[in-house]
Amino acid sequence: MLTEPYFPYILFLEGSNFLTQNITIIRLDGSTYTIAYDDGTLNRLDRLTAANYGMPINTNLCENKFVSANGLTIMLQAASIYTQGNSEHWKAEDMIEIMLDVARTSLSMIGKDLFHQLTK
C-alpha cells in the first residue's frame, strides 16, 4: 500500500488495556475499584498511538496524511484503531459500520485517483 494514498487497515481492540476513560468495576464483595485510563501499568494505548504517529483513536484514518519537514513531504499511513475498554464486547453491527466507513473512504480515494488519471 506504500504507493496508495489510503490505508484501509483497522484494529479493533477491547479490554481494560485499551481504556479511553476511567471505569469503575464492582468486585464480588461489593466494593468498587477504579481503573484509570492513563495508568501506564495497565493501558497500552500510549504504545499503540506512538507507533501510529500519535494519531487519534476511534477515528477513520484511512486517508493518508502528508506532513512537511525540512523541505520534504512525507506520507503517513496509519491504522484506524478502534477501542472499547469497558466490559462490553464489540458488537458485529458496530464493527460493520466502521468497516463500511473505511471502505467508503477507500473507494472515494480510488475514485479521486482514477479521476486525476483520466483528466491528465
All heavy atoms as an XYZ file, in Angstrom:
950
protein
N       0.814     -1.199      0.000
C       0.000      0.000      0.000
C       0.861      1.270      0.000
O       0.323      2.354      0.073
C      -0.917      0.020      1.221
C      -1.913     -1.101      1.357
S      -3.249     -1.150      0.165
C      -3.973      0.433      0.226
N       2.172      1.140     -0.077
C       3.031      2.319      0.009
C       2.841      3.304     -1.134
O       3.160      4.475     -1.001
C       4.503      1.902      0.088
C       4.925      1.248      1.393
C       6.365      0.773      1.310
C       4.739      2.201      2.553
N       2.327      2.854     -2.264
C       2.115      3.763     -3.388
C       0.685      4.288     -3.443
O       0.347      5.045     -4.347
C       2.442      3.057     -4.722
O       1.571      1.928     -4.865
C       3.887      2.597     -4.755
N      -0.146      3.913     -2.488
C      -1.544      4.331     -2.477
C      -1.750      5.488     -1.501
O      -1.070      5.569     -0.482
C      -2.447      3.157     -2.074
C      -2.338      1.939     -2.967
C      -2.735      2.198     -4.411
O      -3.549      3.125     -4.661
O      -2.238      1.494     -5.298
N      -2.716      6.365     -1.789
C      -2.973      7.487     -0.876
C      -3.928      7.126      0.272
O      -4.412      7.996      0.968
C      -3.613      8.530     -1.799
C      -4.308      7.718     -2.839
C      -3.455      6.486     -3.038
N      -4.180      5.857      0.452
C      -5.076      5.411      1.524
C      -4.530      4.125      2.132
O      -3.715      3.434      1.539
C      -6.498      5.203      0.997
C      -6.621      4.109     -0.040
C      -7.065      2.849      0.320
C      -6.260      4.324     -1.362
C      -7.160      1.831     -0.617
C      -6.354      3.320     -2.310
C      -6.802      2.079     -1.932
O      -6.885      1.074     -2.853
N      -4.977      3.843      3.358
C      -4.509      2.663      4.090
C      -5.698      2.098      4.864
O      -5.980      2.518      5.987
C      -3.380      3.070      5.040
C      -2.657      1.914      5.677
C      -1.976      0.981      4.918
C      -2.643      1.776      7.050
C      -1.292     -0.082      5.513
C      -1.958      0.725      7.661
C      -1.291     -0.192      6.884
N      -6.441      1.152      4.274
C      -7.685      0.673      4.882
C      -7.480     -0.407      5.943
O      -8.132     -1.446      5.928
C      -8.450      0.127      3.668
C      -7.376     -0.378      2.764
C      -6.227      0.583      2.947
N      -6.589     -0.164      6.881
C      -6.271     -1.143      7.906
C      -6.944     -0.721      9.204
O      -6.804      0.418      9.647
C      -4.752     -1.232      8.089
C      -4.310     -2.407      8.892
C      -4.151     -3.651      8.306
C      -4.051     -2.280     10.245
C      -3.731     -4.757      9.050
C      -3.639     -3.372     10.993
C      -3.484     -4.597     10.389
O      -3.084     -5.670     11.129
N      -7.682     -1.634      9.825
C      -8.433     -1.331     11.043
C      -8.038     -2.309     12.141
O      -7.934     -3.512     11.901
C      -9.955     -1.459     10.809
C     -10.393     -0.640      9.609
C     -10.730     -1.055     12.056
C     -11.816     -0.945      9.163
N      -7.842     -1.786     13.343
C      -7.636     -2.627     14.525
C      -8.822     -2.422     15.460
O      -9.179     -1.288     15.776
C      -6.365     -2.222     15.275
C      -5.031     -2.523     14.631
C      -3.899     -1.941     15.472
C      -4.843     -4.020     14.491
N      -9.421     -3.512     15.885
C     -10.482     -3.473     16.887
C      -9.905     -4.055     18.171
O      -9.475     -5.209     18.197
C     -11.705     -4.287     16.442
C     -12.455     -3.682     15.295
C     -12.311     -4.191     14.024
C     -13.309     -2.614     15.504
C     -13.009     -3.650     12.961
C     -14.017     -2.051     14.448
C     -13.858     -2.570     13.166
N      -9.898     -3.252     19.222
C      -9.336     -3.679     20.498
C     -10.393     -3.527     21.582
O     -11.221     -2.623     21.527
C      -8.119     -2.818     20.852
C      -7.023     -2.737     19.790
C      -6.036     -1.650     20.142
C      -6.338     -4.073     19.640
N     -10.326     -4.406     22.575
C     -11.234     -4.274     23.705
C     -10.538     -4.765     24.964
O      -9.583     -5.531     24.909
C     -12.536     -5.036     23.473
C     -12.385     -6.537     23.382
C     -13.696     -7.250     23.073
O     -14.590     -6.645     22.471
O     -13.811     -8.422     23.446
N     -11.022     -4.277     26.078
C     -10.489     -4.705     27.359
C      -9.859     -3.563     28.134
O      -9.685     -2.453     27.632
N      -9.508     -3.827     29.382
C      -9.006     -2.776     30.269
C      -7.640     -2.240     29.851
O      -7.230     -1.185     30.317
C      -8.945     -3.289     31.709
O      -8.058     -4.402     31.791
N      -6.927     -2.927     28.976
C      -5.652     -2.401     28.495
C      -5.829     -1.324     27.437
O      -4.856     -0.732     26.993
C      -4.785     -3.524     27.911
C      -4.146     -4.371     28.974
O      -4.103     -3.997     30.132
N      -3.663     -5.526     28.591
N      -7.051     -1.089     27.012
C      -7.297     -0.143     25.928
C      -8.379      0.866     26.308
O      -9.259      1.186     25.522
C      -7.680     -0.904     24.653
C      -6.672     -1.948     24.294
C      -6.972     -3.285     24.434
C      -5.415     -1.594     23.846
C      -6.032     -4.257     24.126
C      -4.470     -2.557     23.546
C      -4.778     -3.888     23.677
N      -8.303      1.383     27.517
C      -9.294      2.341     28.002
C      -9.073      3.716     27.379
O      -7.941      4.128     27.120
C      -9.182      2.494     29.523
C      -9.517      1.282     30.372
C      -9.209      1.567     31.839
C     -10.966      0.900     30.206
N     -10.169      4.437     27.184
C     -10.098      5.837     26.762
C     -10.680      6.751     27.833
O     -10.662      7.959     27.699
C     -10.865      6.048     25.442
O     -12.206      5.596     25.611
C     -10.196      5.288     24.304
N     -11.202      6.160     28.892
C     -11.709      6.908     30.041
C     -11.666      5.979     31.253
O     -11.574      4.761     31.104
C     -13.133      7.398     29.795
C     -14.128      6.287     29.551
C     -15.475      6.813     29.108
O     -15.598      7.962     28.709
N     -16.495      5.983     29.178
N     -11.711      6.562     32.442
C     -11.717      5.749     33.659
C     -12.982      4.909     33.725
O     -14.054      5.353     33.295
C     -11.657      6.637     34.899
C     -10.330      7.338     35.048
O      -9.371      7.060     34.338
N     -10.268      8.279     35.967
N     -12.849      3.694     34.251
C     -14.032      2.867     34.513
C     -13.952      2.369     35.956
O     -12.866      2.195     36.511
C     -14.166      1.675     33.538
C     -12.983      0.704     33.651
C     -14.339      2.140     32.117
C     -13.211     -0.616     32.926
N     -15.111      2.171     36.549
C     -15.188      1.636     37.905
C     -15.866      0.282     37.826
O     -16.923      0.139     37.216
C     -15.979      2.588     38.822
O     -15.323      3.863     38.832
C     -16.057      2.047     40.238
N     -15.210     -0.692     38.441
C     -15.773     -2.037     38.456
C     -16.229     -2.365     39.877
O     -15.685     -1.854     40.852
C     -14.777     -3.093     37.946
C     -13.486     -3.073     38.772
C     -14.441     -2.867     36.487
C     -12.549     -4.229     38.495
N     -17.228     -3.207     39.970
C     -17.727     -3.654     41.272
C     -17.203     -5.057     41.505
O     -17.430     -5.966     40.707
C     -19.265     -3.632     41.307
C     -19.769     -2.215     41.039
C     -19.773     -4.154     42.650
C     -21.272     -2.118     40.876
N     -16.472     -5.210     42.607
C     -15.915     -6.512     42.956
C     -17.000     -7.405     43.538
O     -18.097     -6.949     43.872
C     -14.782     -6.331     43.960
C     -13.604     -5.569     43.410
C     -12.545     -5.393     44.460
N     -11.363     -4.760     43.898
C     -10.431     -4.190     44.618
N     -10.518     -4.171     45.937
N      -9.397     -3.638     44.028
N     -16.698     -8.686     43.653
C     -17.665     -9.653     44.181
C     -18.111     -9.315     45.600
O     -19.246     -9.607     45.991
C     -17.087    -11.061     44.132
C     -16.843    -11.624     42.731
C     -16.177    -12.986     42.812
C     -18.148    -11.720     41.961
N     -17.229     -8.677     46.389
C     -17.598     -8.317     47.770
C     -18.391     -7.012     47.831
O     -18.735     -6.541     48.898
C     -16.359     -8.232     48.657
C     -15.408     -7.101     48.252
O     -15.706     -6.366     47.288
O     -14.356     -6.965     48.902
N     -18.679     -6.397     46.672
C     -19.462     -5.168     46.629
C     -18.636     -3.895     46.613
O     -19.166     -2.818     46.360
N     -17.347     -4.006     46.909
C     -16.501     -2.814     46.861
C     -16.223     -2.437     45.413
O     -16.412     -3.234     44.499
C     -15.189     -3.061     47.622
O     -14.444     -4.086     46.997
N     -15.800     -1.203     45.227
C     -15.526     -0.733     43.864
C     -14.042     -0.455     43.687
O     -13.319     -0.182     44.647
C     -16.320      0.543     43.549
O     -15.927      1.575     44.455
C     -17.814      0.299     43.634
N     -13.611     -0.522     42.445
C     -12.224     -0.237     42.088
C     -12.242      0.533     40.768
O     -12.902      0.114     39.816
C     -11.417     -1.526     41.939
C      -9.981     -1.298     41.557
C      -9.058     -0.855     42.497
C      -9.560     -1.500     40.256
C      -7.737     -0.624     42.147
C      -8.226     -1.274     39.887
C      -7.334     -0.834     40.842
O      -6.032     -0.599     40.492
N     -11.550      1.651     40.737
C     -11.489      2.455     39.518
C     -10.202      2.149     38.776
O      -9.110      2.187     39.358
C     -11.565      3.956     39.847
O     -12.814      4.213     40.509
C     -11.473      4.795     38.582
N     -10.352      1.834     37.504
C      -9.199      1.624     36.628
C      -9.009      2.912     35.842
O      -9.913      3.348     35.121
C      -9.413      0.433     35.678
C      -9.687     -0.844     36.469
C      -8.217      0.253     34.757
C     -10.076     -2.033     35.614
N      -7.850      3.518     35.998
C      -7.567      4.800     35.351
C      -7.043      4.577     33.938
O      -6.138      3.770     33.728
C      -6.561      5.587     36.163
N      -7.626      5.282     32.987
C      -7.218      5.114     31.588
C      -5.780      5.552     31.350
O      -5.130      5.078     30.435
C      -8.165      5.881     30.650
C      -7.910      7.366     30.619
C      -7.090      7.916     29.641
C      -8.481      8.218     31.559
C      -6.850      9.275     29.599
C      -8.244      9.561     31.524
C      -7.432     10.091     30.540
O      -7.190     11.441     30.514
N      -5.262      6.445     32.197
C      -3.905      6.945     31.982
C      -2.867      6.257     32.875
O      -1.750      6.739     33.020
C      -3.857      8.456     32.165
C      -4.336      8.906     33.537
O      -4.804      8.058     34.342
O      -4.256     10.117     33.807
N      -3.222      5.115     33.444
C      -2.280      4.335     34.243
C      -1.402      3.517     33.305
O      -1.865      2.574     32.670
C      -3.045      3.416     35.199
C      -2.135      2.588     36.091
O      -0.896      2.578     35.882
O      -2.665      1.921     37.004
N      -0.145      3.885     33.188
C       0.771      3.238     32.251
C       1.033      1.772     32.520
O       1.454      1.043     31.632
N       0.749      1.305     33.745
C       0.975     -0.112     34.031
C      -0.112     -0.993     33.436
O       0.092     -2.181     33.263
C       1.048     -0.369     35.554
O      -0.195      0.015     36.149
C       2.195      0.398     36.178
N      -1.256     -0.391     33.145
C      -2.366     -1.162     32.576
C      -2.628     -0.837     31.118
O      -2.897     -1.708     30.315
C      -3.651     -0.899     33.374
C      -3.685     -1.376     34.803
C      -4.978     -0.924     35.471
C      -3.581     -2.894     34.862
N      -2.598      0.441     30.797
C      -3.058      0.888     29.497
C      -1.962      0.754     28.444
O      -0.823      1.132     28.658
C      -3.525      2.340     29.588
C      -4.491      2.683     28.503
O      -4.389      2.168     27.401
N      -5.424      3.557     28.798
N      -2.324      0.227     27.312
C      -1.375      0.029     26.214
C      -1.612      0.992     25.059
O      -0.936      0.937     24.054
C      -1.449     -1.416     25.693
C      -1.198     -2.458     26.755
C       0.218     -2.340     27.311
N       0.472     -3.346     28.318
C       0.683     -3.079     29.597
N       0.659     -1.849     30.034
N       0.941     -4.040     30.451
N      -2.606      1.877     25.175
C      -2.902      2.795     24.087
C      -1.748      3.737     23.780
O      -1.538      4.102     22.635
C      -4.158      3.615     24.394
C      -5.467      2.914     24.117
C      -6.634      3.816     24.456
C      -5.559      2.446     22.688
N      -0.985      4.112     24.808
C       0.137      5.015     24.547
C       1.151      4.374     23.606
O       1.711      5.026     22.733
C       0.810      5.452     25.846
C       1.359      4.282     26.668
O       0.911      3.138     26.459
O       2.235      4.521     27.520
N       1.362      3.081     23.732
C       2.299      2.387     22.846
C       1.744      2.292     21.426
O       2.459      2.452     20.445
C       2.612      1.006     23.396
C       3.451      1.076     24.687
C       3.265     -0.193     25.512
N       3.976     -0.153     26.761
C       3.469      0.338     27.885
N       2.264      0.865     27.904
N       4.164      0.320     28.993
N       0.446      2.031     21.325
C      -0.175      1.938     20.007
C      -0.207      3.284     19.307
O       0.092      3.379     18.122
C      -1.596      1.389     20.125
C      -1.709     -0.096     20.402
C      -3.143     -0.461     20.724
C      -1.215     -0.897     19.221
N      -0.574      4.333     20.026
C      -0.642      5.641     19.383
C       0.755      6.152     19.037
O       0.914      6.850     18.038
C      -1.399      6.672     20.242
O      -0.802      6.744     21.531
C      -2.869      6.298     20.363
N       1.758      5.803     19.826
C       3.133      6.195     19.484
C       3.566      5.517     18.186
O       4.202      6.141     17.325
C       4.091      5.831     20.611
N       3.202      4.265     18.021
C       3.548      3.545     16.792
C       2.678      3.988     15.620
O       2.983      3.676     14.471
C       3.377      2.039     17.006
N       1.632      4.738     15.904
C       0.690      5.191     14.885
C       0.788      6.713     14.709
O      -0.204      7.369     14.417
C      -0.732      4.782     15.287
C      -1.599      4.420     14.125
O      -1.126      3.869     13.147
N      -2.885      4.711     14.225
N       1.977      7.257     14.916
C       2.274      8.685     14.720
C       1.486      9.606     15.640
O       1.300     10.777     15.341
C       2.029      9.105     13.260
C       2.650      8.209     12.242
C       1.866      7.375     11.457
C       4.034      8.173     12.071
C       2.432      6.532     10.516
C       4.615      7.339     11.138
C       3.813      6.519     10.358
O       4.387      5.692      9.434
N       0.979      9.089     16.729
C       0.209      9.902     17.659
C      -1.158     10.303     17.129
O      -1.783     11.219     17.649
N      -1.633      9.606     16.115
C      -2.937      9.916     15.531
C      -4.049      9.539     16.514
O      -3.864      8.674     17.373
C      -3.147      9.144     14.225
C      -2.113      9.413     13.188
S      -2.598     10.808     12.197
C      -1.423     10.642     10.874
N      -5.215     10.174     16.377
C      -6.309      9.878     17.313
C      -6.857      8.463     17.128
O      -6.754      7.886     16.045
C      -7.373     10.919     16.953
C      -7.062     11.319     15.554
C      -5.577     11.182     15.393
N      -7.426      7.938     18.196
C      -8.065      6.625     18.131
C      -9.564      6.812     17.927
O     -10.080      7.927     18.047
C      -7.778      5.783     19.388
C      -8.253      6.517     20.633
C      -6.310      5.439     19.489
C      -8.206      5.686     21.868
N     -10.245      5.715     17.611
C     -11.677      5.729     17.333
C     -12.007      6.736     16.233
O     -12.998      7.455     16.294
C     -12.489      5.993     18.608
C     -12.322      4.884     19.616
O     -12.178      3.718     19.265
N     -12.324      5.229     20.881
N     -11.125      6.778     15.229
C     -11.240      7.713     14.108
C     -10.856      6.991     12.823
O      -9.885      6.232     12.805
C     -10.280      8.907     14.320
O     -10.585      9.529     15.566
C     -10.397      9.921     13.208
N     -11.583      7.257     11.759
C     -11.249      6.703     10.447
C     -10.013      7.424      9.914
O     -10.088      8.601      9.558
C     -12.443      6.874      9.498
C     -12.169      6.358      8.103
O     -11.050      6.036      7.732
N     -13.217      6.299      7.312
N      -8.899      6.738      9.865
C      -7.633      7.310      9.386
C      -7.229      6.724      8.042
O      -6.052      6.750      7.679
C      -6.518      7.055     10.408
C      -6.724      7.663     11.787
C      -5.615      7.226     12.738
C      -6.794      9.178     11.701
N      -8.191      6.212      7.307
C      -7.903      5.537      6.045
C      -7.164      6.440      5.057
O      -6.242      6.004      4.382
C      -9.202      5.032      5.431
S      -8.996      4.167      3.880
N      -7.559      7.712      4.975
C      -6.891      8.631      4.052
C      -5.539      9.037      4.640
O      -5.466      9.545      5.757
C      -7.756      9.868      3.821
C      -7.214     10.789      2.773
C      -8.164     11.928      2.431
O      -9.352     11.853      2.798
O      -7.714     12.880      1.786
N      -4.476      8.792      3.891
C      -3.138      9.085      4.386
C      -2.973     10.572      4.668
O      -3.576     11.414      4.020
C      -2.083      8.636      3.377
C      -2.042      7.138      3.217
O      -2.566      6.392      4.029
N      -1.419      6.680      2.158
N      -2.118     10.872      5.622
C      -1.793     12.244      5.989
C      -0.427     12.586      5.412
O       0.458     11.735      5.325
C      -1.751     12.403      7.511
C      -2.972     11.891      8.247
C      -4.209     12.661      7.914
C      -5.389     12.179      8.728
N      -6.443     11.575      7.976
N      -0.262     13.835      5.011
C       1.012     14.304      4.484
C       1.533     15.403      5.397
O       0.791     16.314      5.767
C       0.836     14.834      3.050
C       0.474     13.749      2.069
C      -0.836     13.381      1.867
C       1.473     13.091      1.365
C      -1.175     12.371      0.978
C       1.150     12.078      0.475
C      -0.180     11.722      0.276
N       2.792     15.280      5.772
C       3.429     16.292      6.611
C       4.695     16.776      5.919
O       5.344     16.026      5.183
C       3.766     15.743      8.022
C       2.508     15.396      8.788
C       4.688     14.550      7.954
N       5.024     18.026      6.161
C       6.246     18.597      5.596
C       7.254     18.801      6.710
O       6.918     19.294      7.787
C       5.948     19.932      4.912
O       5.098     19.734      3.813
N       8.489     18.415      6.420
C       9.573     18.592      7.388
C      10.884     18.758      6.626
O      11.192     17.955      5.734
C       9.659     17.393      8.326
N      11.608     19.797      6.934
C      12.917     20.054      6.322
C      12.854     20.032      4.791
O      13.710     19.463      4.129
C      13.957     19.044      6.810
C      14.167     19.121      8.305
O      14.102     20.209      8.884
N      14.395     17.991      8.934
N      11.818     20.630      4.237
C      11.689     20.698      2.792
C      11.206     19.419      2.129
O      11.130     19.340      0.912
N      10.890     18.411      2.907
C      10.392     17.142      2.373
C       8.926     16.961      2.740
O       8.483     17.408      3.790
C      11.186     15.961      2.945
C      12.684     15.921      2.657
C      13.330     14.794      3.450
C      12.911     15.723      1.166
N       8.181     16.304      1.877
C       6.817     15.925      2.196
C       6.806     14.426      2.429
O       7.282     13.649      1.606
C       5.854     16.291      1.049
O       5.914     17.704      0.851
C       4.430     15.881      1.385
N       6.267     14.047      3.582
C       6.263     12.647      3.992
C       4.824     12.180      4.127
O       3.983     12.867      4.713
C       7.003     12.472      5.337
C       8.435     12.990      5.221
C       6.978     11.030      5.792
C       9.120     13.202      6.543
N       4.529     11.010      3.571
C       3.197     10.430      3.683
C       3.159      9.484      4.882
O       4.009      8.609      5.024
C       2.848      9.651      2.408
C       1.480      9.020      2.427
S       1.058      8.176      0.890
C       2.168      6.766      0.944
N       2.172      9.690      5.737
C       1.988      8.830      6.898
C       0.807      7.900      6.655
O      -0.292      8.350      6.346
C       1.720      9.662      8.154
C       2.746     10.723      8.525
C       2.295     11.478      9.765
C       4.115     10.102      8.726
N       1.052      6.622      6.777
C      -0.016      5.637      6.703
C      -0.250      5.114      8.107
O       0.638      4.530      8.714
C       0.372      4.479      5.782
C       0.400      4.851      4.332
C       0.660      3.655      3.437
O       1.558      2.873      3.700
N      -0.119      3.529      2.379
N      -1.454      5.359      8.606
C      -1.776      4.963      9.973
C      -2.985      4.036      9.979
O      -3.937      4.232      9.228
C      -2.060      6.207     10.814
N      -2.929      3.049     10.828
C      -4.083      2.167     11.012
C      -5.181      2.918     11.752
O      -4.905      3.784     12.586
C      -3.673      0.927     11.800
N      -6.409      2.615     11.439
C      -7.547      3.151     12.189
C      -7.751      2.234     13.389
O      -8.150      1.082     13.236
C      -8.801      3.180     11.306
O      -8.600      3.996     10.173
N      -7.449      2.749     14.571
C      -7.519      1.955     15.800
C      -8.805      2.303     16.534
O      -9.036      3.458     16.881
C      -6.307      2.222     16.710
C      -5.008      1.875     15.990
C      -6.437      1.451     18.017
C      -3.759      2.265     16.753
N      -9.635      1.296     16.746
C     -10.889      1.469     17.479
C     -10.829      0.635     18.745
O     -10.469     -0.541     18.706
C     -12.085      1.047     16.610
C     -12.352      2.030     15.490
C     -11.657      1.958     14.295
C     -13.278      3.055     15.663
C     -11.885      2.878     13.275
C     -13.516      3.970     14.659
C     -12.823      3.879     13.464
O     -13.046      4.792     12.464
N     -11.168      1.258     19.881
C     -11.066      0.556     21.162
C     -12.370      0.631     21.946
O     -13.160      1.557     21.779
C      -9.958      1.158     22.050
O     -10.347      2.463     22.476
C      -8.642      1.229     21.325
N     -12.544     -0.353     22.783
C     -13.588     -0.375     23.801
C     -12.934     -0.906     25.055
O     -12.518     -2.058     25.091
C     -14.761     -1.272     23.396
C     -15.609     -0.715     22.316
C     -16.930     -1.424     22.183
O     -17.879     -0.799     21.806
N     -17.012     -2.694     22.473
N     -12.826     -0.075     26.052
C     -12.159     -0.502     27.268
C     -13.101     -0.950     28.353
O     -12.676     -1.429     29.386
N     -14.387     -0.816     28.122
C     -15.325     -1.220     29.161
C     -15.599     -2.714     29.076
O     -14.957     -3.439     28.335
C     -16.619     -0.397     29.059
C     -17.223     -0.452     27.671
O     -16.961     -1.375     26.908
N     -18.023      0.531     27.335
N     -16.578     -3.164     29.828
C     -16.836     -4.606     29.893
C     -17.601     -5.132     28.669
O     -17.790     -6.331     28.543
C     -17.613     -4.932     31.164
O     -18.848     -4.235     31.158
N     -18.043     -4.228     27.802
C     -18.774     -4.672     26.622
C     -17.811     -5.233     25.575
O     -16.655     -4.854     25.508
C     -19.537     -3.495     26.003
C     -20.642     -2.958     26.880
C     -21.358     -1.800     26.207
O     -21.360     -1.727     24.973
O     -21.904     -0.970     26.939
N     -18.326     -6.128     24.770
C     -17.572     -6.648     23.639
C     -18.035     -5.919     22.386
O     -19.123     -5.349     22.346
C     -17.796     -8.161     23.484
C     -17.307     -8.943     24.660
N     -15.967     -9.127     24.914
C     -17.973     -9.572     25.647
C     -15.837     -9.847     26.003
N     -17.032    -10.131     26.485
N     -17.199     -5.949     21.380
C     -17.588     -5.337     20.115
C     -18.823     -6.038     19.575
O     -18.879     -7.260     19.516
C     -16.457     -5.447     19.097
C     -15.423     -4.388     19.262
C     -14.188     -4.523     19.824
C     -15.537     -3.027     18.863
N     -13.530     -3.326     19.804
C     -14.335     -2.389     19.214
C     -16.533     -2.279     18.247
C     -14.099     -1.036     18.962
C     -16.304     -0.940     18.001
C     -15.095     -0.332     18.354
N     -19.790     -5.260     19.164
C     -20.979     -5.802     18.500
C     -20.685     -5.835     17.007
O     -20.067     -4.917     16.452
C     -22.188     -4.924     18.775
C     -22.593     -4.925     20.234
C     -23.764     -4.013     20.473
C     -24.085     -3.995     21.950
N     -24.653     -2.752     22.382
N     -21.141     -6.885     16.355
C     -20.900     -7.040     14.919
C     -21.414     -5.833     14.144
O     -20.745     -5.349     13.223
C     -21.548     -8.325     14.410
N     -22.582     -5.308     14.534
C     -23.158     -4.167     13.822
C     -22.245     -2.945     13.890
O     -22.096     -2.207     12.916
C     -24.535     -3.801     14.392
C     -25.557     -4.911     14.351
C     -25.429     -5.877     15.534
O     -24.996     -5.493     16.639
O     -25.743     -7.062     15.334
N     -21.654     -2.710     15.065
C     -20.761     -1.565     15.233
C     -19.496     -1.729     14.390
O     -19.023     -0.772     13.772
C     -20.385     -1.384     16.708
C     -21.586     -1.035     17.568
O     -22.577     -0.481     17.035
O     -21.536     -1.314     18.781
N     -18.959     -2.930     14.385
C     -17.754     -3.190     13.595
C     -18.046     -3.052     12.100
O     -17.248     -2.469     11.350
C     -17.209     -4.581     13.912
C     -16.700     -4.715     15.326
S     -16.245     -6.405     15.754
C     -14.733     -6.576     14.861
N     -19.197     -3.553     11.671
C     -19.578     -3.457     10.256
C     -19.709     -1.999      9.843
O     -19.252     -1.597      8.772
C     -20.876     -4.246      9.987
C     -20.601     -5.746     10.069
C     -21.487     -3.876      8.637
C     -21.844     -6.607     10.096
N     -20.315     -1.176     10.694
C     -20.475      0.250     10.376
C     -19.111      0.927     10.203
O     -18.908      1.715      9.271
C     -21.284      0.947     11.466
C     -21.818      2.287     11.061
C     -22.695      2.235      9.823
O     -23.544      1.332      9.704
O     -22.531      3.111      8.952
N     -18.169      0.607     11.065
C     -16.818      1.168     10.959
C     -16.140      0.677      9.686
O     -15.529      1.456      8.940
C     -15.991      0.805     12.214
C     -16.532      1.561     13.431
C     -14.508      1.104     11.993
C     -16.021      1.063     14.759
N     -16.262     -0.616      9.406
C     -15.638     -1.162      8.197
C     -16.244     -0.561      6.933
O     -15.522     -0.274      5.966
C     -15.754     -2.689      8.190
C     -14.860     -3.350      9.227
S     -14.834     -5.147      9.144
C     -16.403     -5.568      9.873
N     -17.547     -0.331      6.931
C     -18.184      0.306      5.780
C     -17.694      1.746      5.598
O     -17.476      2.198      4.468
C     -19.707      0.279      5.920
C     -20.376     -1.059      5.643
C     -21.857     -1.008      6.019
C     -20.199     -1.460      4.193
N     -17.511      2.452      6.697
C     -16.996      3.822      6.615
C     -15.594      3.838      6.007
O     -15.298      4.651      5.126
C     -16.991      4.455      8.012
C     -16.567      5.903      7.996
O     -17.001      6.654      7.091
O     -15.793      6.303      8.889
N     -14.746      2.936      6.452
C     -13.384      2.848      5.899
C     -13.428      2.408      4.432
O     -12.685      2.934      3.598
C     -12.504      1.909      6.754
C     -11.182      1.603      6.081
C     -12.265      2.532      8.135
N     -14.321      1.484      4.094
C     -14.460      1.047      2.698
C     -14.908      2.208      1.818
O     -14.396      2.391      0.703
C     -15.441     -0.114      2.604
N     -15.843      3.017      2.311
C     -16.300      4.185      1.544
C     -15.143      5.172      1.323
O     -14.999      5.735      0.236
C     -17.457      4.882      2.257
C     -18.758      4.121      2.186
C     -19.893      4.903      2.861
N     -21.032      4.050      3.060
C     -21.411      3.534      4.229
N     -20.739      3.792      5.331
N     -22.460      2.740      4.309
N     -14.348      5.365      2.346
C     -13.195      6.253      2.208
C     -12.228      5.698      1.174
O     -11.711      6.438      0.332
C     -12.479      6.438      3.565
O     -13.407      6.963      4.513
C     -11.284      7.366      3.448
N     -11.967      4.403      1.215
C     -11.078      3.758      0.247
C     -11.599      3.959     -1.166
O     -10.846      4.338     -2.077
C     -10.956      2.257      0.521
O     -10.395      2.020      1.781
N     -12.892      3.714     -1.367
C     -13.487      3.870     -2.699
C     -13.424      5.323     -3.160
O     -13.182      5.604     -4.337
C     -14.924      3.359     -2.700
C     -15.069      1.844     -2.569
C     -16.524      1.468     -2.355
C     -14.489      1.136     -3.778
N     -13.621      6.242     -2.248
C     -13.519      7.660     -2.584
C     -12.101      8.011     -3.037
O     -11.920      8.738     -4.023
C     -13.909      8.511     -1.374
O     -13.671      9.868     -1.611
N     -11.109      7.480     -2.333
C      -9.708      7.739     -2.703
C      -9.379      7.123     -4.058
O      -8.687      7.724     -4.878
C      -8.759      7.207     -1.625
C      -8.928      7.850     -0.264
S      -8.703      9.624     -0.269
C      -7.016      9.762     -0.795
N      -9.883      5.925     -4.322
C      -9.675      5.278     -5.623
C     -10.343      6.112     -6.716
O      -9.778      6.330     -7.789
C     -10.212      3.835     -5.611
C      -9.350      2.960     -4.704
C     -10.254      3.256     -7.020
C      -9.943      1.586     -4.410
N     -11.557      6.601     -6.438
C     -12.273      7.430     -7.405
C     -11.520      8.705     -7.723
O     -11.424      9.111     -8.893
N     -10.963      9.358     -6.702
C     -10.170     10.577     -6.932
C      -8.953     10.272     -7.797
O      -8.616     11.028     -8.708
C      -9.708     11.181     -5.599
C     -10.791     11.846     -4.820
C     -10.233     12.378     -3.511
C     -11.317     12.892     -2.597
N     -10.784     13.352     -1.310
N      -8.289      9.161     -7.499
C      -7.108      8.768     -8.258
C      -7.468      8.494     -9.721
O      -6.773      8.942    -10.636
C      -6.460      7.541     -7.620
C      -5.116      7.200     -8.233
O      -4.327      8.130     -8.499
O      -4.862      6.003     -8.444
N      -8.562      7.782     -9.952
C      -8.999      7.498    -11.324
C      -9.364      8.783    -12.060
O      -9.035      8.953    -13.229
C     -10.192      6.541    -11.318
C      -9.890      5.095    -10.947
C     -11.181      4.305    -10.808
C      -8.980      4.457    -11.980
N     -10.032      9.714    -11.377
C     -10.404     10.978    -11.986
C      -9.162     11.745    -12.427
O      -9.106     12.283    -13.526
C     -11.255     11.803    -11.027
C     -11.613     13.155    -11.571
C     -12.630     13.278    -12.516
C     -10.943     14.290    -11.154
C     -12.965     14.512    -13.022
C     -11.271     15.521    -11.659
C     -12.282     15.649    -12.602
N      -8.147     11.793    -11.539
C      -6.909     12.508    -11.875
C      -6.194     11.854    -13.057
O      -5.629     12.536    -13.901
C      -5.981     12.597    -10.662
C      -6.477     13.526     -9.608
N      -6.677     14.871     -9.799
C      -6.857     13.285     -8.324
C      -7.123     15.431     -8.697
N      -7.257     14.485     -7.785
N      -6.228     10.542    -13.105
C      -5.583      9.836    -14.236
C      -6.315     10.099    -15.531
O      -5.693     10.237    -16.587
C      -5.503      8.337    -13.954
C      -4.492      7.980    -12.901
C      -4.431      6.484    -12.650
O      -4.931      5.695    -13.443
N      -3.823      6.098    -11.537
N      -7.632     10.178    -15.485
C      -8.423     10.399    -16.694
C      -8.330     11.825    -17.189
O      -8.512     12.086    -18.393
C      -9.888     10.029    -16.447
C     -10.181      8.547    -16.251
C     -11.629      8.354    -15.849
C      -9.853      7.750    -17.501
N      -8.067     12.779    -16.312
C      -8.025     14.182    -16.715
C      -6.621     14.666    -17.049
O      -6.421     15.849    -17.265
C      -8.644     15.074    -15.617
O      -7.941     14.876    -14.387
C     -10.121     14.751    -15.438
N      -5.665     13.777    -17.074
C      -4.285     14.174    -17.427
C      -4.161     14.395    -18.904
O      -4.720     13.810    -19.740
C      -3.290     13.092    -17.011
C      -3.021     13.098    -15.529
C      -1.942     12.086    -15.219
C      -1.656     12.026    -13.750
N      -0.615     11.079    -13.428
